[in-house]
Amino acid sequence: MNKETALAVFENYKIRRFYDEPKEVWFFSVIDVVAALTDSSNPRRYWSDLKSQLHDKEGFSELYGKIVQLKLESSDGKKYETDCANTETLLRIIQSIPSPKAEPFKRWLAKVGYERIQDMSDPARSLDRAREYWKKHGRSEKWIQQRMMGQETRNKLTDYWKDHEIKEEKEYAILTNIIHQEWSEVSVKEHKAIKGLKTQNLRDHMSEAELIFTALAELSTRQIAETDSATGMDENAEAGKKGGRIAKKARLELEQKTGRRVVTGENFLPGSDPKKRLRGESK
């Protein structure tokens, strides 16, 4: 499968999802949907009971064949096999959940699918939507521009990896962590912990400087990999170390000149300690 994963939000509930690009189908975490519709304190147990009810009592005999298990990231940052369903199956499941949110959720599902179709025909729409999301959450135009430029740099690097025998998702994560550790001297996991993040995207909570050094490290890595024709994990890992070191050297020089650390605990989390909130980004 060609994977594209992202969090979607329905009435403040985060819905994990997975896009199967060849089939052009979204799959959603059923447990997340159950939590959003029922406000249950134990949505996993609710889903287990409902699954049995649908199969044994309501005649949905093909249910188990329509549920797919996909590895999605949990709140602890690790990935676990999770029951997921496409829109058609979810609609059938929702029929058996007594909830006043059922109809709004159906409309939300239709909107998600429609937006994806629009994005495929006009990729600029997804960029515009991302820009609006960041603006809504207090990011400055300068920060947004740097975030999007950094994403473009990241995409070019992962495209190179894909064409040079880096296929598995865990390999992408390992290489990303190598680059990050080299330039910042902390792992991705440690950097998230410094910022008090759990399931949030680290780059969405970086300062402008952190974004710039991340992009420099990944740009350097790609150009070194291209020069050396790096192929496979070992060669791309070595390119990642070299690229990261270039950004590290620049970071250390900047920190020496300014007396300020680039890697900080500042973030955009709502209600966070003002001392750990990114300063000046929302102005």
URCORLIN-V373594 format. One record per backbone hydrogen bond with DSSP energy under -0.5 kcal/mol. NH is the residue of the N-H (numbers start at 1). CO is the residue of the C=O. If there is no record, write none. Layout:
<<NH,CO> <NH,CO>>
This chain:
<<3,1> <4,19> <6,17> <8,15> <10,13> <13,10> <15,8> <15,13> <16,14> <17,6> <18,27> <19,4> <20,18> <20,25> <21,2> <21,19> <24,20> <25,20> <27,18> <28,85> <29,16> <30,83> <31,83> <33,29> <34,30> <35,31> <36,32> <37,33> <38,34> <39,35> <43,40> <46,42> <47,43> <48,44> <49,45> <50,46> <51,47> <52,48> <53,49> <54,50> <55,51> <56,52> <57,53> <58,53> <60,54> <61,59> <63,60> <66,62> <66,63> <67,63> <68,84> <70,68> <70,82> <72,70> <72,80> <74,78> <77,74> <80,72> <82,70> <84,68> <85,28> <87,26> <90,86> <91,87> <92,88> <93,89> <94,90> <95,91> <96,93> <97,94> <98,96> <99,97> <102,99> <105,101> <106,102> <107,103> <108,104> <109,105> <110,106> <111,107> <112,108> <113,109> <114,110> <115,111> <116,112> <117,113> <118,114> <119,115> <120,116> <121,117> <122,118> <125,122> <126,123> <127,123> <128,124> <129,125> <130,126> <131,127> <132,128> <133,129> <134,130> <135,131> <136,132> <137,133> <138,135> <139,134> <144,140> <145,141> <146,142> <147,143> <148,144> <149,145> <150,146> <151,147> <152,148> <153,149> <154,150> <155,151> <156,152> <157,153> <158,154> <159,155> <160,156> <161,157> <162,158> <163,159> <164,161> <165,162> <166,161> <167,165> <171,168> <172,168> <173,169> <174,170> <175,171> <176,172> <177,173> <178,174> <179,175> <180,176> <181,177> <182,178> <183,179> <184,180> <185,181> <191,187> <192,188> <193,189> <194,190> <195,191> <196,193> <197,192> <204,201> <205,202> <206,203> <211,207> <212,208> <213,209> <214,210> <215,211> <216,212> <217,213> <218,214> <219,215> <220,216> <221,217> <222,218> <223,219> <224,220> <225,221> <226,222> <227,223> <228,224> <229,225> <230,225> <232,164> <235,231> <236,232> <237,233> <238,234> <239,235> <240,236> <241,237> <242,238> <243,239> <244,240> <245,241> <246,242> <247,243> <248,244> <249,245> <250,246> <251,247> <252,248> <253,249> <254,250> <255,251> <256,252> <257,253> <258,254> <259,255> <264,262> <267,276> <272,269> <276,273> <277,274> <278,267> <283,280>>
